[in-house]
């Protein structure tokens, strides 16, 4: 598993969970009020309608409360619970836009909400305790990790890298070769989606900024994606870097350790698969 310092960062987790609890509280209050108001008006139409309205609002209250409890327990216990397989989809497709909206009302920057969301997503992915063959794990990198002055085109074939060591791409290539995983570089969402279609991974370790990671998690769902934020010492999209040790820990967390002779031919690292698996 990942080291404790690389699991959910408590401060980031609290931001998203706090916004989530606030949103659920508002929804529960609205459901309760609508149920109460509805029963008053429905009584004028038919004597049985208030009971039906109360039943519907009670069921809605119970469902929302159950989803909230399961989500929080999954995150806190760090393991997948019964009926929680689709919770990550709810967080990505439904809760995130609501959290961003509420965060804006409270003056919380979007990037802060997105960072918290990425950590929550990572915890939900880790809770499944997935293990895959090394060649079914894809390390997906942003183009901004490459040295800005480099003339080598690595987006179509990362093996074109000169391995000069001026940027972190060399270390990441060595990491992929050492563990037998696949690795690719994307310039944006369109190319990233094409890479995912071509490589057909079962797990993705994605490196990017908050905006691109959040968008990528949405686009690739239901594929499990573990997100790692890049570092931007020179500002966004320019000579960025990443904690290679954290990427390696993530790789070791997800790969199924097999005998050396069962690993894929590393000469094909960074190339799409030719045959479906």
C-alpha positions in Angstrom: 0.0 0.0 0.0 1.0 3.6 -0.3 2.9 5.1 2.6 0.8 6.9 5.2 2.1 10.3 4.2 0.9 9.6 0.6 -2.6 8.6 1.5 -5.4 11.1 1.9 -4.1 14.4 3.1 -6.3 15.2 6.1 -6.7 18.9 5.4 -7.7 18.3 1.8 -10.1 15.5 2.7 -11.9 17.7 5.2 -12.6 20.3 2.6 -14.5 18.0 0.3 -16.1 16.0 3.0 -17.2 19.3 4.7 -18.7 20.6 1.5 -20.3 17.2 0.9 -21.9 17.0 4.3 -23.2 20.6 3.9 -24.7 19.8 0.6 -26.4 16.6 1.9 -27.7 18.6 4.9 -29.3 21.1 2.6 -30.8 18.3 0.5 -32.2 16.5 3.5 -33.7 19.8 4.8 -35.3 20.4 1.4 -36.6 16.9 1.2 -38.1 17.2 4.7 -39.7 20.6 4.0 -41.1 19.4 0.6 -42.5 16.3 2.3 -44.2 18.4 5.0 -45.5 21.1 2.6 -46.7 18.4 0.2 -48.7 16.6 2.8 -50.6 19.9 3.7 -51.5 20.6 0.1 -52.2 17.0 -0.9 -54.7 16.6 1.9 -57.0 18.9 -0.1 -56.9 16.6 -3.1 -57.3 13.1 -1.6 -57.1 11.8 2.0 -54.5 9.1 0.9 -52.1 11.4 -0.9 -50.5 12.9 2.3 -49.5 9.3 3.4 -48.0 8.6 -0.1 -46.1 12.0 -0.1 -44.8 11.3 3.4 -43.6 7.8 2.3 -41.8 9.2 -0.7 -40.0 11.9 1.3 -39.1 9.4 4.0 -37.6 7.0 1.4 -35.7 9.9 -0.2 -34.4 11.0 3.2 -33.3 7.4 4.0 -31.6 7.0 0.6 -29.6 10.2 0.8 -28.6 9.5 4.4 -27.5 6.0 3.4 -25.4 7.3 0.5 -23.7 9.8 2.8 -22.9 7.3 5.5 -21.6 4.7 3.0 -19.4 7.3 1.3 -17.9 8.6 4.5 -17.3 5.1 5.9 -15.6 4.0 2.6 -13.2 6.9 2.8 -12.5 6.6 6.6 -12.2 2.8 6.6 -10.2 2.7 3.4 -12.0 -0.3 2.0 -14.9 -1.0 -0.3 -18.1 -1.7 1.5 -21.2 -3.5 0.1 -23.2 -1.5 -2.5 -20.5 1.2 -2.8 -19.0 0.2 -6.2 -20.8 3.1 -7.9 -20.1 5.7 -5.3 -17.1 7.0 -7.1 -19.3 7.7 -10.1 -21.7 9.7 -8.0 -18.8 11.7 -6.6 -17.4 12.4 -10.1 -20.6 13.0 -12.1 -23.0 14.5 -9.5 -21.3 15.7 -6.3 -18.2 17.4 -7.7 -20.2 20.1 -9.7 -22.3 20.7 -6.6 -19.2 21.0 -4.4 -17.6 23.4 -6.8 -20.7 25.6 -6.7 -21.0 25.5 -2.9 -17.3 26.2 -2.6 -17.6 29.3 -4.9 -20.5 30.6 -2.6 -18.2 30.1 0.4 -15.2 31.7 -1.3 -13.2 28.4 -1.6 -11.1 28.4 -4.8 -12.0 25.9 -7.5 -8.5 24.4 -7.5 -8.7 23.8 -3.7 -12.0 21.9 -4.2 -10.5 20.0 -7.1 -7.4 19.0 -5.0 -9.7 17.7 -2.3 -11.8 15.8 -4.8 -8.7 14.2 -6.3 -7.7 12.9 -2.9 -11.2 11.6 -2.2 -11.2 9.9 -5.6 -7.8 8.3 -4.9 -9.1 7.0 -1.6 -12.1 5.4 -3.3 -9.8 3.8 -5.9 -7.5 2.5 -3.1 -10.5 1.1 -1.2 -11.0 -1.5 -4.0 -7.5 -3.0 -3.4 -7.0 -3.5 -7.1 -4.2 -5.7 -8.5 -3.4 -5.9 -12.2 -0.7 -7.3 -14.4 2.0 -4.7 -15.0 1.2 -4.4 -18.7 -2.4 -3.5 -17.9 -1.4 -0.5 -15.8 -0.8 2.8 -17.7 1.2 5.8 -16.4 -0.3 8.7 -18.2 1.8 11.9 -18.2 1.2 15.5 -19.3 3.4 17.0 -22.0 4.6 19.8 -19.7 6.8 17.4 -17.9 9.1 17.4 -20.9 11.9 20.1 -21.0 10.5 23.1 -22.9 13.6 23.3 -25.1 13.6 19.7 -26.1 13.0 19.1 -29.8 12.1 15.4 -29.4 8.5 14.5 -30.1 7.4 12.1 -27.4 3.6 12.4 -27.5 3.3 9.8 -30.3 6.1 7.5 -28.9 7.6 8.2 -25.5 10.5 6.0 -26.4 11.7 8.8 -28.6 13.0 10.5 -25.5 16.8 11.1 -25.7 17.2 10.0 -22.0 19.4 13.1 -21.4 18.1 13.6 -17.8 17.2 17.3 -18.3 13.6 16.5 -17.3 11.8 13.9 -15.3 10.6 11.9 -18.3 13.9 9.9 -18.2 13.2 8.8 -14.6 9.6 7.9 -15.4 10.6 5.8 -18.4 13.2 4.0 -16.3 10.4 3.4 -13.7 8.1 1.9 -16.4 10.8 -0.3 -17.7 11.7 -1.5 -14.2 8.2 -2.6 -13.4 7.0 -3.6 -16.9 4.1 -1.0 -17.0 3.0 1.0 -19.9 3.6 4.8 -20.1 2.5 7.5 -22.4 2.4 11.3 -22.8 -0.6 13.4 -23.8 -0.9 17.0 -24.8 -4.6 17.3 -23.8 -7.9 15.5 -23.2 -8.5 14.4 -26.8 -5.1 12.7 -27.1 -5.4 11.3 -23.5 -8.7 9.6 -24.4 -7.2 8.1 -27.6 -4.3 6.7 -25.6 -6.7 5.1 -23.1 -8.6 3.5 -26.0 -5.4 2.3 -27.7 -3.8 0.9 -24.5 -6.9 -0.5 -22.9 -5.5 -0.4 -19.3 -7.3 -1.7 -16.3 -5.8 0.9 -14.0 -4.4 4.4 -14.8 -1.9 6.4 -12.8 -2.4 9.9 -14.1 -0.1 12.9 -13.5 -1.5 16.4 -14.3 -2.7 19.7 -12.8 -5.9 20.0 -10.8 -8.0 21.0 -13.8 -6.8 18.4 -16.2 -6.9 15.6 -13.6 -10.5 16.5 -12.6 -11.5 16.5 -16.3 -9.6 13.3 -17.0 -11.3 11.5 -14.1 -14.7 12.5 -15.5 -13.8 11.4 -19.0 -12.3 8.0 -18.1 -14.9 6.9 -15.6 -15.6 4.0 -14.8 -11.9 3.2 -15.3 -10.1 3.4 -11.9 -7.7 6.4 -12.1 -5.2 7.3 -9.4 -4.3 11.0 -9.7 -1.0 12.6 -8.8 -0.6 16.4 -9.0 2.4 17.7 -10.9 4.7 20.3 -9.4 4.9 23.7 -11.1 8.1 25.5 -10.0 8.0 27.7 -13.1 4.3 28.1 -13.2 1.5 26.1 -15.0 2.3 24.2 -18.2 6.0 25.0 -18.3 8.8 22.7 -17.2 6.7 21.0 -14.6 7.8 18.0 -12.6 6.4 15.2 -10.3 7.4 13.2 -7.3 8.8 10.1 -9.0 8.9 8.3 -5.6 5.2 8.8 -5.2 4.5 7.5 -8.7 6.6 4.4 -7.9 4.7 3.7 -4.7 1.4 3.9 -6.7 2.8 1.5 -9.3 3.8 -1.0 -6.6 0.4 -0.6 -5.0 -1.6 -1.6 -8.1 0.6 -4.1 -9.9 0.3 -7.9 -9.5 3.9 -9.0 -8.8 4.6 -11.9 -11.1 7.8 -13.8 -11.9 10.3 -11.8 -14.0 9.8 -14.1 -17.0 6.1 -13.3 -17.0 6.6 -9.6 -17.5 6.0 -8.0 -20.9 8.8 -7.2 -23.3 10.1 -3.8 -22.1 11.1 -3.0 -25.7 7.4 -2.3 -26.2 7.0 0.1 -23.3 5.3 3.2 -24.4 3.7 1.6 -27.4 0.0 0.7 -27.8 -1.0 -3.0 -27.7 -1.3 -4.7 -31.1 -3.7 -7.4 -30.0 -6.7 -7.2 -27.7 -6.1 -8.8 -24.3 
